């Protein structure tokens, strides 16, 4: 069976997330002739030309008429205005939004179509190791879901949720998650330097430990709790560190932080979806 030809994609916005997806698509052989980018900022258009050989448009127009999938990679606060400018040219397409917080009800209303998929990626998508939560409205067809999966596969792994509200949890865990990892790396580096290691040594040890532990957790059949227990000998150094964190309420504070992020994601949906 011959594989279906790749769809014609249009990107509204050409920033970091759009570039991560575009780079992955081009590396996988997606024809440049089937990629269109609309980007109002001249500096970003110049970067897209030098980086990918793509000549971006400064505003939506008839060039979008052949588009089958529109990827909305713009800031939430400008989505409604951008949609009003583009809808006349691409209302026929499937719409994939990677804009944080904007609910599909708002997108469908602004664009006049029910064929909407929301994606919540994270910044490791920039190095092909992203995690993306996906939600499709009921009218989105199976083939269109496959298109979305292939598009987002260029940035890493993805998963579907059947309730849109769960994207707020995805936002709290993986969308904001890289910042939590960087926060702990910062703290480890500062502690290591305080113990006498150089900043270069501290950085290597801290980042390398996160990379190694994450890969071990990913490749192991054992739970993170079991893996933690294997490193923790009662009375040992790891035990001392974990006891200190437990006494300081680190786990409770971390869980509360996830809840705060989830709540803020809900609030952003209310704020920008009016």
Beta strands, then each sheet from edge to edge (+ up, - down):
strand 1: 9-12
strand 2: 35-38
strand 3: 69-72
strand 4: 94-97
strand 5: 116-120
strand 6: 130-136
strand 7: 156-160
sheet 1: 2+ 1+ 3+ 4+ 5+ 6- 7-
end
